[in-house]
Amino acid sequence: MFSLPQPSDNKSVDELPVVRLSEDAEVLNSLLTMLYPIPSVMPISYDKSLMLLVASQKYDMVGIQSRIRAEIQSRTFPTPTGAATFRAYAIASRGGLSSERETSARLTLDFPMTFEDLSDELPFFEGWALCDLIGFRKRCRDNLISCFQLFLNLQNPPFNIWMSCRNSTSTSSSNTGCSPPWLTSFFNQRLTYLGQAFTTPLPNPLNIREEYLSALQAHITSYSCISCTNVHTLKGDEFCKELENRLSQAISHVGAFFIFRMNSERLNIHPSYRCARVRSHWGHVSKILETRHSALRQALRPRVNGHDGVPVNTTSLPVTLVVS
């Protein structure tokens, strides 16, 4: 702790040295309660709990890290939504929390990823972490596209259960392996949707059953289609489970790997993942990235010289902590 960079005007309180820390009062208070035989105080929000976990890792408190993770798992924190998922990812990335980083990265897929949506969360991001998240989202999108393209070929099992149909007056064929127009349209709509992977959420495998049933109901209502009704009655549940499983596997097979190197002072993005990657995916905002790069770096640097510190009650310690 005494090796942390300090202002040149070293201060003391009651002849005890003052150590300035970058963590806020809530996080430090929770951390200190875990060092003493007193009831621990966990932050009430998920992102603050991640900050607590980052602090314990920063100060090499291995045992405390395990305890914090156990506390997080035992508590029923609301699942982060919207911008909070990106903030959780950014915090976990900055702190080097691998498992939490991957979990948060997968949560972000359920929400749009544009600068309009991330404007308030950008100060939390390191440049390399933003680039990695873009790459992860793109790989998930590509896997889902391949999956839906495979679905269009209904001649292959287990999808070769459908028969051709158009309306209630058409002659239905008894041959299976044909793609009903409504089902082909359903899959093509998802492919079109995936073309807007950054401005819209990615398709969620857990929602595919409901969306399929809605499309089937619309078709049956419009055409009183007996053949599709019969196929769904006999094998519809199995068909939906196969859709869910294949889409889930398409996303889970994408590893949220992060290419970076670490030294004693900071994380540095690998040259192959520099901001050129961001510009390749978000060309229309490249100028914004370039002009804000310096400002973001400054905002993300720990404020060891902060003047708005909040004192923490640490009378039992041989130092006085002032946090910024």
C-alpha positions in Angstrom: 0.0 0.0 0.0 2.8 2.4 0.8 4.4 1.7 -2.6 1.4 3.4 -4.4 2.2 6.6 -6.1 1.4 9.6 -3.9 1.3 13.4 -4.3 4.5 15.3 -3.7 2.9 17.2 -0.8 2.7 14.2 1.6 0.3 14.9 4.4 -0.2 13.3 7.7 -3.1 13.1 10.2 -2.2 12.7 13.9 1.3 12.0 12.8 0.2 9.1 10.7 0.8 9.0 6.9 -2.1 9.6 4.6 -2.3 7.1 1.7 -4.5 8.2 -1.2 -6.3 5.4 -3.0 -8.3 5.3 -6.2 -11.2 3.3 -4.8 -14.3 5.0 -3.5 -15.4 5.0 0.2 -18.1 2.3 -0.3 -15.8 -0.2 -1.9 -13.0 0.4 0.7 -15.4 0.1 3.6 -16.6 -3.2 2.3 -13.1 -4.4 1.7 -12.0 -3.5 5.2 -15.0 -5.3 6.8 -13.7 -8.5 5.2 -10.3 -8.1 6.8 -11.6 -8.1 10.4 -13.8 -10.6 12.4 -16.9 -8.5 12.0 -20.0 -8.9 9.7 -18.9 -8.2 6.2 -20.7 -5.4 4.3 -21.2 -6.1 0.6 -22.1 -3.4 -1.9 -25.8 -3.3 -2.9 -25.2 -3.2 -6.6 -23.5 -5.7 -9.0 -21.1 -3.2 -10.5 -19.9 -2.1 -7.1 -19.4 -5.7 -6.1 -17.2 -6.1 -9.2 -15.3 -3.0 -8.1 -14.8 -4.7 -4.7 -13.5 -7.8 -6.4 -11.1 -5.7 -8.6 -9.8 -4.0 -5.4 -9.1 -7.3 -3.7 -7.2 -8.5 -6.7 -5.3 -5.2 -6.9 -4.1 -5.6 -3.3 -3.3 -9.4 -3.8 -6.0 -10.6 -1.4 -6.5 -14.0 -2.8 -8.5 -15.4 0.1 -10.8 -12.3 0.1 -11.4 -12.7 -3.7 -12.8 -16.2 -3.1 -15.0 -14.9 -0.3 -16.3 -12.0 -2.4 -17.1 -14.3 -5.3 -19.0 -16.6 -2.9 -20.9 -13.6 -1.6 -21.8 -12.5 -5.1 -23.1 -15.9 -6.1 -25.2 -16.3 -2.9 -26.9 -12.9 -3.3 -29.7 -12.3 -5.7 -28.4 -9.3 -7.6 -30.7 -8.3 -10.4 -29.2 -9.4 -13.7 -27.6 -6.3 -15.3 -29.6 -4.9 -18.2 -29.0 -2.3 -20.9 -26.0 0.0 -20.3 -25.3 -1.7 -17.0 -24.1 -4.9 -18.8 -21.5 -2.9 -20.7 -20.4 -1.1 -17.5 -20.0 -4.5 -15.7 -17.9 -5.8 -18.7 -15.7 -2.7 -18.7 -15.1 -2.9 -14.9 -14.3 -6.6 -15.1 -12.0 -6.0 -18.1 -10.0 -3.2 -16.3 -9.6 -5.4 -13.3 -8.6 -8.5 -15.1 -11.5 -10.6 -13.9 -11.6 -13.3 -16.6 -14.8 -15.2 -15.7 -16.8 -12.1 -14.9 -15.6 -10.4 -18.1 -16.9 -13.3 -20.2 -20.2 -13.5 -18.4 -20.8 -9.8 -18.9 -19.7 -10.0 -22.5 -22.4 -12.5 -23.2 -25.0 -10.4 -21.4 -24.2 -7.4 -23.7 -25.5 -9.5 -26.7 -29.0 -8.8 -25.6 -28.7 -5.1 -26.1 -27.7 -2.7 -28.9 -24.0 -1.6 -29.0 -23.7 1.9 -30.4 -22.1 5.0 -29.1 -25.5 6.4 -28.4 -26.2 3.5 -26.1 -22.7 3.5 -24.6 -22.1 7.2 -24.2 -22.3 7.3 -20.4 -20.3 4.1 -20.0 -17.4 4.9 -22.3 -15.3 6.4 -19.5 -15.2 3.0 -17.9 -13.7 1.3 -21.0 -10.1 0.7 -21.9 -9.6 0.9 -25.6 -8.5 -2.8 -25.9 -11.6 -4.0 -24.0 -13.9 -2.1 -26.4 -12.1 -3.7 -29.4 -12.4 -7.1 -27.9 -16.1 -6.8 -27.2 -16.7 -5.7 -30.8 -14.8 -8.7 -32.1 -16.7 -11.0 -29.7 -20.0 -9.7 -30.9 -19.0 -10.0 -34.5 -18.0 -13.7 -34.1 -21.3 -14.5 -32.3 -23.2 -12.8 -35.2 -21.2 -14.8 -37.8 -21.9 -18.1 -36.0 -25.7 -17.2 -35.8 -25.8 -16.3 -39.5 -24.2 -19.7 -40.4 -26.7 -21.4 -38.1 -29.8 -19.8 -39.7 -28.4 -20.4 -43.2 -28.2 -24.1 -42.3 -31.8 -24.0 -41.0 -33.0 -22.9 -44.5 -31.9 -26.3 -45.8 -34.8 -28.3 -44.5 -33.9 -31.4 -46.5 -31.4 -32.4 -43.8 -32.5 -34.1 -40.5 -33.7 -33.3 -38.0 -35.5 -30.5 -39.9 -36.8 -32.6 -42.7 -40.2 -32.9 -41.1 -42.0 -30.2 -43.0 -44.2 -30.4 -46.1 -44.8 -27.8 -48.7 -47.9 -25.7 -48.2 -49.3 -22.3 -49.3 -52.9 -22.0 -48.2 -55.8 -24.1 -47.3 -56.9 -24.5 -50.9 -53.6 -25.7 -52.2 -52.9 -29.4 -52.6 -50.6 -30.5 -49.9 -47.7 -32.8 -50.7 -47.1 -35.8 -48.5 -43.4 -35.6 -49.2 -41.3 -34.2 -46.3 -38.2 -32.1 -46.5 -39.9 -29.2 -48.1 -39.7 -25.7 -46.7 -43.0 -24.0 -46.1 -42.9 -20.4 -47.3 -43.7 -19.0 -43.9 -40.8 -20.8 -42.2 -38.4 -19.8 -44.9 -39.5 -16.2 -44.4 -39.1 -16.6 -40.7 -35.5 -17.7 -41.0 -34.7 -15.0 -43.7 -36.0 -12.3 -41.4 -33.6 -13.4 -38.7 -30.7 -13.3 -41.2 -31.7 -9.7 -42.1 -31.9 -8.9 -38.5 -28.4 -10.2 -37.9 -27.1 -7.7 -40.5 -27.8 -5.0 -38.0 -25.9 -6.8 -35.1 -24.6 -3.6 -33.6 -27.7 -1.4 -33.8 -30.0 -4.1 -32.5 -29.7 -7.0 -30.0 -28.6 -10.4 -31.3 -31.3 -13.1 -31.4 -31.6 -14.8 -28.1 -31.9 -18.7 -28.4 -34.3 -18.6 -25.4 -36.7 -16.5 -27.5 -36.7 -18.6 -30.7 -39.5 -20.9 -29.6 -41.9 -18.0 -28.9 -41.0 -16.3 -32.2 -41.5 -19.5 -34.1 -44.9 -20.1 -32.5 -45.9 -16.6 -33.3 -45.0 -17.1 -37.0 -46.7 -20.5 -37.1 -49.9 -19.1 -35.5 -50.0 -16.2 -38.0 -49.7 -18.7 -40.9 -52.4 -21.0 -39.5 -54.7 -18.1 -38.8 -54.3 -16.8 -42.3 -54.6 -20.0 -44.3 -56.1 -22.6 -41.9 -53.2 -24.8 -42.9 -53.8 -28.4 -41.8 -50.4 -29.8 -42.9 -48.3 -27.4 -40.8 -50.7 -27.9 -37.8 -50.2 -31.6 -38.0 -46.4 -31.4 -38.3 -46.2 -29.1 -35.3 -48.5 -31.2 -33.2 -46.4 -34.3 -33.9 -42.9 -32.9 -33.9 -43.1 -29.2 -33.1 -41.6 -29.5 -29.6 -38.6 -31.5 -30.9 -38.1 -29.0 -33.7 -38.1 -26.1 -31.2 -35.6 -27.8 -28.9 -33.3 -28.4 -31.8 -33.5 -24.7 -32.8 -32.7 -23.6 -29.3 -29.8 -26.1 -28.9 -28.1 -25.2 -32.2 -28.4 -21.5 -31.6 -27.1 -21.8 -28.0 -24.2 -23.8 -29.2 -23.4 -21.3 -31.9 -23.0 -18.6 -29.3 -21.4 -20.7 -26.6 -18.7 -22.0 -29.0 -17.5 -18.4 -29.4 -14.9 -17.9 -26.8 -14.7 -14.4 -25.3 -10.9 -14.5 -25.6 -9.0 -11.3 -25.0 -5.6 -10.7 -26.6 -3.6 -8.3 -24.4 -0.4 -8.2 -22.4 0.1 -6.9 -18.9 3.0 -5.2 -17.2 3.3 -3.9 -13.6 1.7 -0.6 -14.4 -1.1 -1.1 -16.9 -2.8 -3.2 -19.5 -1.7 -2.7 -23.2 -3.7 -3.7 -26.1 -2.1 -6.1 -28.5 -1.1 -4.3 -31.8 -3.5 -6.5 -33.8 -6.4 -5.2 -31.7 -5.7 -1.5 -31.7 -8.3 1.1 -32.5 -8.1 0.3 -36.2 -10.4 -2.6 -35.3 -13.0 -0.2 -33.9 -12.8 1.9 -37.0 -13.2 -1.2 -39.2 -16.5 -2.0 -37.6 -17.6 1.5 -36.7 -16.2 3.5 -39.6 -18.8 6.3 -39.1 -17.5 7.0 -35.6 -13.7 6.7 -36.3 -13.1 10.5 -36.0 -15.0 10.5 -32.7 -12.7 7.8 -31.4 -9.6 9.6 -32.4 -10.6 12.9 -30.9 -11.7 11.3 -27.6 -8.8 8.9 -27.2 -6.7 11.1 -25.0 -9.7 12.3 -23.0 -10.8 8.7 -22.3 -7.3 7.6 -21.3 -7.1 10.5 -18.8 -10.5 9.7 -17.4 -9.7 6.0 -17.0 -6.4 6.6 -15.2 -6.7 6.2 -11.4 -7.1 9.6 -9.7 -4.3 9.3 -7.2 -4.2 13.1 -6.8 -7.9 13.5 -6.4 -9.0 16.3 -4.2 -12.6 15.1 -3.6 -11.6 12.2 -1.3 -14.0 10.8 1.4 -12.3 9.8 4.6 -12.9 6.2 5.7 -13.1 5.2 9.4 -9.9 3.2 9.9 -8.9 4.0 13.5 -7.5 0.5 14.0 -5.0 0.8 11.1 -1.6 2.5 11.4 -2.5 4.9 8.5 -5.3 7.1 7.5 -6.9 6.3 4.1 -8.3 9.0 1.9 -10.1 7.8 -1.2 -10.8 9.7 -4.4 
